[in-house]
Amino acid sequence: MRILIVMFTLLIAIGCSKTIIPYQRTGEVNAVSHENSIVVLSSQARGESLGKAAYHAERNAFENLIFKGIPNTNQESPMIPNETKAINANPSLFKQLLENQGYTKFVMDSYTNGSSNSGGVHMIEQIIKIDLKSLRNYLQAEGAAKKFGL
Protein backbone atom coordinates (compact mmCIF):
# COMPACT_ATOMS: atom_id res chain seq x y z
CA MET A 1 0.00 0.00 0.00
CA ARG A 2 2.82 2.36 0.89
CA ILE A 3 4.42 1.79 -2.53
CA LEU A 4 1.14 2.70 -4.24
CA ILE A 5 0.95 5.96 -2.30
CA VAL A 6 4.55 6.85 -3.20
CA MET A 7 3.98 5.98 -6.87
CA PHE A 8 0.73 7.99 -6.94
CA THR A 9 2.44 11.00 -5.34
CA LEU A 10 5.31 10.75 -7.82
CA LEU A 11 2.93 10.63 -10.78
CA ILE A 12 1.07 13.69 -9.51
CA ALA A 13 4.34 15.56 -9.00
CA ILE A 14 5.54 14.71 -12.52
CA GLY A 15 2.18 15.63 -14.02
CA CYS A 16 2.12 18.98 -12.20
CA SER A 17 5.71 19.93 -12.94
CA LYS A 18 6.12 22.99 -15.07
CA THR A 19 7.89 22.80 -18.40
CA ILE A 20 11.05 24.89 -18.42
CA ILE A 21 11.72 26.49 -21.79
CA PRO A 22 15.38 27.48 -22.06
CA TYR A 23 16.43 30.63 -23.88
CA GLN A 24 17.45 30.11 -27.47
CA ARG A 25 18.40 32.88 -29.87
CA THR A 26 16.41 32.92 -33.07
CA GLY A 27 16.22 35.19 -36.08
CA GLU A 28 12.69 36.20 -35.12
CA VAL A 29 13.64 39.87 -34.79
CA ASN A 30 12.37 42.49 -37.21
CA ALA A 31 12.68 46.23 -37.60
CA VAL A 32 9.63 48.30 -36.72
CA SER A 33 11.24 51.74 -37.10
CA HIS A 34 14.48 53.63 -36.61
CA GLU A 35 15.74 57.18 -36.48
CA ASN A 36 18.99 58.77 -35.36
CA SER A 37 20.28 56.61 -32.50
CA ILE A 38 16.99 54.84 -31.72
CA VAL A 39 15.77 51.53 -33.11
CA VAL A 40 12.43 49.85 -32.47
CA LEU A 41 12.39 46.07 -32.89
CA SER A 42 9.76 43.36 -32.84
CA SER A 43 11.00 40.12 -31.29
CA GLN A 44 9.17 36.81 -30.94
CA ALA A 45 9.95 34.23 -28.28
CA ARG A 46 8.56 31.42 -26.14
CA GLY A 47 8.64 30.83 -22.41
CA GLU A 48 6.93 28.95 -19.58
CA SER A 49 5.35 32.23 -18.45
CA LEU A 50 4.64 35.59 -20.04
CA GLY A 51 7.47 37.13 -18.02
CA LYS A 52 9.98 34.52 -19.22
CA ALA A 53 8.76 34.87 -22.80
CA ALA A 54 9.21 38.66 -22.61
CA TYR A 55 12.75 38.19 -21.23
CA HIS A 56 13.57 35.73 -24.01
CA ALA A 57 12.20 38.16 -26.63
CA GLU A 58 14.19 41.12 -25.27
CA ARG A 59 17.38 39.10 -24.97
CA ASN A 60 16.84 37.75 -28.48
CA ALA A 61 16.53 41.31 -29.81
CA PHE A 62 19.71 42.46 -28.06
CA GLU A 63 21.80 39.44 -29.10
CA ASN A 64 20.73 39.84 -32.72
CA LEU A 65 21.37 43.59 -32.60
CA ILE A 66 24.83 43.25 -31.04
CA PHE A 67 26.15 40.16 -32.83
CA LYS A 68 24.23 39.99 -36.13
CA GLY A 69 22.85 43.45 -36.94
CA ILE A 70 19.25 44.09 -37.97
CA PRO A 71 18.41 44.49 -41.69
CA ASN A 72 16.54 47.65 -42.73
CA THR A 73 17.64 49.64 -39.67
CA ASN A 74 20.34 52.11 -38.72
CA GLN A 75 22.24 49.10 -37.27
CA GLU A 76 22.47 46.68 -40.19
CA SER A 77 25.98 45.58 -39.28
CA PRO A 78 26.79 43.89 -35.98
CA MET A 79 28.20 46.07 -33.22
CA ILE A 80 30.54 43.19 -32.40
CA PRO A 81 31.33 41.06 -35.47
CA ASN A 82 33.12 38.17 -33.72
CA GLU A 83 30.70 36.93 -31.06
CA THR A 84 32.76 33.97 -29.85
CA LYS A 85 35.95 36.00 -29.47
CA ALA A 86 34.14 38.82 -27.63
CA ILE A 87 32.34 36.49 -25.21
CA ASN A 88 35.51 34.51 -24.51
CA ALA A 89 37.46 37.73 -23.88
CA ASN A 90 34.92 39.12 -21.41
CA PRO A 91 32.40 36.50 -20.25
CA SER A 92 31.34 38.47 -17.16
CA LEU A 93 30.37 41.50 -19.28
CA PHE A 94 28.06 39.46 -21.50
CA LYS A 95 26.67 37.43 -18.61
CA GLN A 96 25.70 40.69 -16.87
CA LEU A 97 24.46 42.35 -20.06
CA LEU A 98 22.44 39.47 -21.51
CA GLU A 99 21.71 36.77 -18.92
CA ASN A 100 21.29 39.14 -15.96
CA GLN A 101 19.27 41.70 -17.96
CA GLY A 102 21.83 44.50 -17.82
CA TYR A 103 20.49 45.45 -21.26
CA THR A 104 17.42 47.00 -19.60
CA LYS A 105 19.32 50.27 -19.04
CA PHE A 106 19.30 50.72 -22.84
CA VAL A 107 15.57 49.96 -23.23
CA MET A 108 13.52 53.08 -23.66
CA ASP A 109 10.24 51.17 -23.92
CA SER A 110 9.18 47.54 -24.08
CA TYR A 111 5.67 46.15 -24.36
CA THR A 112 3.84 43.04 -25.47
CA ASN A 113 2.15 43.40 -28.84
CA GLY A 114 0.52 39.98 -28.79
CA SER A 115 0.71 36.66 -27.00
CA SER A 116 -0.81 33.21 -26.93
CA ASN A 117 -0.63 30.17 -24.68
CA SER A 118 -0.65 26.59 -25.90
CA GLY A 119 -0.04 23.69 -23.56
CA GLY A 120 1.79 25.79 -21.00
CA VAL A 121 4.03 27.45 -23.61
CA HIS A 122 3.57 31.20 -23.89
CA MET A 123 4.38 32.71 -27.28
CA ILE A 124 4.91 36.45 -27.37
CA GLU A 125 5.70 39.35 -29.66
CA GLN A 126 7.58 42.04 -27.76
CA ILE A 127 8.19 45.55 -29.12
CA ILE A 128 11.46 47.00 -27.79
CA LYS A 129 12.70 50.58 -28.26
CA ILE A 130 16.50 50.68 -27.83
CA ASP A 131 18.94 53.56 -27.37
CA LEU A 132 21.68 52.51 -29.80
CA LYS A 133 24.07 55.34 -28.95
CA SER A 134 24.13 54.47 -25.23
CA LEU A 135 24.51 50.75 -25.97
CA ARG A 136 27.35 51.37 -28.43
CA ASN A 137 29.10 53.75 -26.00
CA TYR A 138 28.79 51.16 -23.22
CA LEU A 139 30.25 48.37 -25.35
CA GLN A 140 33.10 50.65 -26.44
CA ALA A 141 33.83 51.76 -22.87
CA GLU A 142 33.97 48.12 -21.78
CA GLY A 143 36.38 47.32 -24.63
CA ALA A 144 33.97 44.91 -26.29
CA ALA A 145 33.35 47.00 -29.42
CA LYS A 146 35.67 49.12 -31.51
CA LYS A 147 35.03 52.83 -31.79
CA PHE A 148 33.04 53.82 -34.86
CA GLY A 149 35.22 54.30 -37.91
CA LEU A 150 38.17 52.31 -36.60
Secondary structure, DSSP 4 states (H G I P E B T S, - for coil): -HHHHHHHHHHHHHHHPPPP------S-EEEEEEETTEEEEEEEEEESSHHHHHHHHHHHHHHHHHHT--TTSS--S-SSS-HHHHHHH-HHHHIIIIIT-GGGGGEEEEEEEEEEEETTEEEEEEEEEEEHHHHHHHHHHTTSSPPTT-
